[in-house]
Amino acid sequence: MPDTLNSLKAIALLGSNWVAVDFFLRQDSNISNEVYFEERTPSKHVWSIFVQEAHKYNLRACIKPLKTLIRNIRAGGYSGLLTYCSIFYPIETQKIGFWDDLDFIGMDFYLPLLNITNDGNISSQQDMVQRFSDYFQYFKIWLSNQSSNASSKPVVSTEVEYPSSLAGLAIPSATPPIQCFGNYSANFTLQDMGFKALENNSEVFNETIILW
C-alpha cells in the first residue's frame, strides 16, 4: 500500500488527470457462478484511503463507466485509436457490449496449450497450431454474427504470454512460484513451440500481437 500511494505523486507529476486501479476477485472455476473477495482484494477502507490520496494530487479516480468514458474521451478532442483489453477465455470478448464504440477489438490472449495431468503426453507443434486454429474458428463464427460495425473491426492481441515451462503452457495466465521446480522448470523449447503456434495463426490478429 505505501508504494501504491507514493506512486500517485509521480503519476501527477507526469501531468496525468485520472487514475484507476484493477483488483482481483476469486472464482473457483470457469463454470462457477460465484465470485468472492480474496486476501489481495482491497477493503473499502483501503479504497477510501487510495481515493483520498489521489485527490490530494488533483487526480480523479476512474470507476470505468466505459461507454460514457469512451464518448467523453472522443468529445474531449482525442483523435487517436481506442480499444478495450478483454480477457478472451472463456468468453469475455464475446460479452463486451461496446465494441461498436471502439476502433478495434482487443484480446488479452492466454490459450492453454498443454494438459500437464497427462504424464508424458506433450502436445506436438502441429497439435498446438490446431488448438489455436480450433479456437479462432469458433471466434470467427461469433464475429461474423455481429453487427457490420463490430464485425469489420480489426482484432488485435493486446496481451499474450507463454512462460518457458511445462506449467507455463498449461496455465499461461498463472503466476509462477518464486522457486521454479518440477512443472515450472525452464523449458525454452516448449515456449518456442507455443509462440510459433500462435504465429501460425496471427492473421486473426491482423498481424498485431503485443507480447507480455
N, C-alpha and C positions, 0 to 999 in steps of 0.2 A: 504493500500500500504506500509506504513513503516514497518509493521510486516512482510510482504512478503519479502521485501528487506533485513531486518535483518536476516531472516531465511536462506538466501543464504550463509552467513558466516558459520553458524552452519552446513549446508549441506556440504560445502567444507571441514570443519574440520573433517568430518566423512570419508574423503577420496574419496568422490564422484567426478566424472569427468563430468557428464551430469546432466542437469535439464530440466524438462518440466512442463508446467502449462496448465491445462484444463480451458476452459471458456465456457460460455453459449451463445447460440443463441436461439432466441424465435421462436416458431412455434405455430400458433393459434389452430390447431387441428391435429389429426393424419392423416387427409386426405388432409391437406393443402400442396400446392406445393411451398410455400414461407417460407423462414426463414429470420430473421432480427435481428439487434443488439438491445439489451436492456440496461437498466441502469447499469447492472452488467457486461456487456461486456467491456473488456479493450479497450481503444482507441489505435491508432497506437503510439501515444506519450508515453502512459504508457508501451506498449510493448517494445518500444525503450529503455526506462529507465531500464526496467527489464533486457533486454539482456546486456546492458552496465554494469549493476551492477554484473551480473553473470560472465562476462568476467573479471571483477576486481579480482575475486576469482578463475580465471582459470577454470571456469565451461563453458562447451559448452551447447548451447541451442538446445534442440531436437525438430525438426519440424515434426517428425514422418513419414518419408518415409518408411512405415512399412516393405515392402518386402525387401528393401535394409537393413534396420535396423536389421531384423531377420538374414539375411545372414551374416552381419558383426559381429553380436554377436557370432554366431557359429564359424565363421572363426577366431575370436579373442581368441578362446580357451575355451569358456564357454561350459561346458559339462552337465549342468542341463536341466530341462524341461522348455519349453516356451509355453505360451498361450496368448490370447488376450481377454480382458473382453468386450464382446459385449452386447449391450442392446437388450434383446430378443423381446421386444414389441414395435411396432408391428412386424417388421421383419428384424432388423439389422443383427441378427445372420445369417440369410439365405442369406444376401447380401455380406458377407465378402468373398473376393476372394483369401485369402491366408491361409485358414485352412490347406491346404496341407503342408505348410511350418512349421506348429506348431505341438506340441506334443499332445495337447488335445483341445477340443472346450470349450471355457469359456463363460458362460452366466450370466450377471447381471440380476437377475430374480425378477420382480415386477408385478406379475399377480394380477389384481383386482379380489376380491372375492365377493364383495357386490355392490349393487346399492342403494345408500342412497337416491335416488329420490323416491324410493318405500317405503313410510312410513309404518312401521310395518312389512315389508316383509323381515325378516332377513333369510339369507340362513342357511340351516341345515348343520351339519357336512358332511353328505353324498353329499349334493349339492356342497360343496367346494371341496371334493375329486373328484367329477365328473368334476368340472371346470378344475382342474389340468389335469385329465385324458384326457379330450377332447383336450386341447392344446397340450399335449405331443403326442397324436396320430397324430395330424397334423404335429408336428415337426419330428416324426419318419418317416413319409411318405417322407418329404423333405430329411431327412438324407439318406434314402435308395436309393434315386435317384442321390446321389452324387458319385464322383469317389470313387473307393475302398479305396484309400489312405485317403480320408476325412471321408468316412462312417465308417471306422474302428477305428476312433479316440475316446477315452473316452470323455464323456461330463461331465463337472464339473460346478456346480453353484458357480461362483466366488463372487457373492454378492446376498444376499436375505434379505428382511426386511418386517416385518409386525408390525407396531406400534400398541400399545394397545388402540385402539379406533375404533369406527364405521367408521370414515373417513379414518383411517389408513388402513383398509382392503379394502375400496373402491378405494382409491388412494394411494397405499403404497409408491410410489416414491415421494410424495409431502412433502414439508417442513411444519410441523405443526406450528400454531401460538404460540406466547410466552405464552398467556393465553389459556389454553385448556378447552373450554366450549362446550356445545352442542354436535355436532357430534365428537368433539375431546376429550370429557370426557373419562377418563381412563376406559377401559373395558378389563380386563385381560382374561376373558372367551373367548371373540372373538379372541383375539390374540392367545390363546392356540389352538383354533379350526383351525385357519389359518395354524399354524406351523404343527399341526398333519395331516392336509390335504396334506401338502407338503411332510411330512414324508411318507405318504402312497404311494407316487409316486416317492420316492427318488431313485428307481432303475434306473431311466432315467439318473441321475447324477452319476452313478457308486458309489452310497452311499457317495459321497463327496459334502458337502454343506458348504459354508462359510457364517456365519451369520453376518449381518451388524448392 
